[in-house]
Amino acid sequence: MSLPLIMIATAVVALALGRLTAWPTIHRLRTQLANATWSLLHDPLTGMLNRAGLQAAHATLAKTAPAQPLIVALIDLDDFKRVNDTHGHGRGDDLLIQVAERITDIAAVHGGVAARLAGDEYTALLPARADDLDRIADTIATIIAQPVALPAEGSPATVTITASMGLALVATSDPFTEVALHRADIAMYHAKRNGRNRHAIYQPGMTMPPAQHRRGPRLRDQHQPTGEATA
């Protein structure tokens, strides 16, 4: 074999070996990127969408079906602290995971999505009609209130928990934070004010106190000016 052919063959072999050597690194980097992207949009405990993931899902709905009416259901578990205090934080996490699965299943049945915003607070976005509001709220409340078996190394515990909900009917084209979530949050305030295991539906003219006088400030409330919050 002539010297030029030997040089060409050597270069081809080196290139092939380089690609084989680089492939594991490329695969690892792709996996890391996929994991990082997933983490940006999902809650690590439950696997549900997080706030950013829910905003992304809403943005997709706004593009694909801008005229579609949308039910926003804000869901708070009642007296969740009692579960943590009685059964421990590990079992409290188990409860959050099982409730997340139930809410996710309900959202999927209605062609919607669900998310865990923080702590014991969830949200569902459901394409639906105005006459579905009470029915959907009752369905969510009934399913969440089913007994939950909490696994444990010792004796398992079974707990029952209820939820309070604020619901709002909006258009997918409405701004997510300033209108959709905000109206559901106002309705939630009215549901909580009337006791536990209740739901309220947003009506024009509903108000609530500023965030600092309620259950503590939240990120989505920080855009609100001082004074009564309305939408």
N, C-alpha and C positions, 0 to 999 in steps of 0.2 A: 504494500500500500504506500502510495506516495506521501510525502510530508504534508502537503495541503489537505489531502483526504483525512489523514490522521488528525490534523488540527480541527477539521470540521467535525469529525466524529467525536472528538474529545469535548468540543463545545456543546454538541447536542446532548451528550451524556451528562455534562455538568448542568445544563439547563434543566434537564429532566429531574436530576437529583435535587436541584434547587427548588423546583416546584413541589416535589414530594416532601422536602424538608419544611417548606413554607406552609403547606396545606394545614397541618395541625394548628399552626399559629393563626391562620386565617379563620379556621373553624372556631377556635377559641374566642377570637375577637368578635366574630358574628354572634356567638352564643352570649357573650357578655353584653353586647349591644342590645340583643333581643331581651335579655333579662332586665337591663336598665330601663328600656322602653316600657316593659310590662310594669315595673315598679313605679314608674312615673304616673301610671294611669289606674293602678289597682291598690286596694287595701291589703297589706301584708297578712293580716290576721284571717280575714274571711275570704279573700280572693275576689271580692266584689270590686266594682269600679270605685275609685275614690272621687273626691270633688273634681279633680282635673279630668278624670275619665268621664264623669257625668257631663261636664261641660263640653267635652269633645263629642260625646254621643248626641247631645242637644244640638250642637253645631251641624252635625251630619243630618239630623232630622230637619233642621231649618233649611238646608240646601235641597234635600230630596223631596220634602213635602211641606213647603212653607205655609200652606193654608190648612194643614191638619190641626184640628183641636187637640190639645194635650192636657191630660190630667197630671198635675204635680202633687204627689202625696208625700208629705213630710211626716215621718214616723218617729216618735220618742217612746222608748220603753218606760213604763211606770215603775218607780221605786227600784231601779236596777241596783242601786247601792246596797239594798238589803240582801240581794243575792251574793254580792261580793263579801259583805260582812258576815253572812251566815255560812257560806259554802267555800269561800276563798276565791282569789282572783283567777286561779286556773279553771275552776268550774264556771266562773263568770264568763271567761273567754269561750268556753265550750257552749254556753248559752248564746252568746253573741253569734257564734258560727252557725248554730242551728237555726236561729231566727233569720240570719242572712240567707240561708238556703231556702227558707220558706218564702221570704219576700222575693228572692230571685225567681223562684218557680212561678209565683203569682204574676210577676212582671212579664215573664216569658209567655205565659198563657195569653196575655193581652197584647203581645207583640211589642212590649216595652223593655225598658232596662231599669236596673236598680243599682243603688250605690250605698256605701256606708260613708257618711260624712265625717263623723267623729264619735268616739265613745259609744253611746247606745242610741245614736241617731242615724236613721236611714232615710233614703229618698227613692221614690219610684217615679219614672216618667212613663206614662201610659197613653198611647193614642186611643182616644175614646170620645164619648159625647157627654153633654151636660147631664143627661138623665142617668148616666152611669156612676155619678159621684157617690151617692149614698150606698149604692150596691157594692161598689168596689171597696169603700171604706169598711162596710160590714164584713166583707169577705176577708180583707186583710186582718181585721180585728179578731175574727173568729179563728183563723188559722194560727195567728200568733199565740192566741190564748190556749191552744191545745197543750197538754202537759209535755214537758221536755225532760227526757231522761239524761242526766249528766253522768258521764262515765267517771269511774274512780277506781283506784286500786282496792279500796275497802268497800264499804257498802255504797252502791250507787244511790244518787239522790234524784228525785223527781220534783220539778218545780213548775209552777204555773205563773206566767207573767202576762200582763196586759199592756196595751199601747194606747197612747193618745196621738191623734192625727190632725194635721191641718192640710186641707186640700184646696186646690185652685184650678180653675179651668182657664187655660191660656192658649194662644196660638204658638206654634213652633217658631214663628218669626219674632215673637216677643223676646227681649233681652233676657238671658237666663238668670243672672244674679239680681238685676235691678227690678225685674217684674215677676218672673216665674217663681223663683225661690222665695222672693220677698213676700209675695202674696200668700204663699203656702205658710210662711213663717208667721204672718199676721193671724191667719186662721188657726195655727197651732196655739198661739197665745190665748185665743178665745176658747179653744178646746180645753186647755190646761186650767183656765180660770174657772171652768164649770165642773172641775173634778177629774178623776182618772177614768181611763177606759172610755173616752169619748172622742168624737171627731167634730170638727167644724169646717164649714165650706166658706171660702172667701166670698164676701159680698162687697161691692163698691161702697166706700165710706168707712169700712172697718179701720180701726186704728189700734196701735199698741204703744206702750211706753218705750222710751229709748232703750237701747240694748243694756246699758249699765244698770238699769233698774229692774231688769228681768232676770234671766237665768245666767247672767254674765255675758260679756261681749263676745261676739263671734266674728270671724273674718268677713263673712258675707254681710254683716250689719255695719261695718265700719264706714261704708260710704254714706250712711244716713246722717243727715244734719241733726243738730240738737233740737229736741221738741218731739211732738207726736209724729210717728212714722205712718205714712199712709201710702196707698198705691191704688 
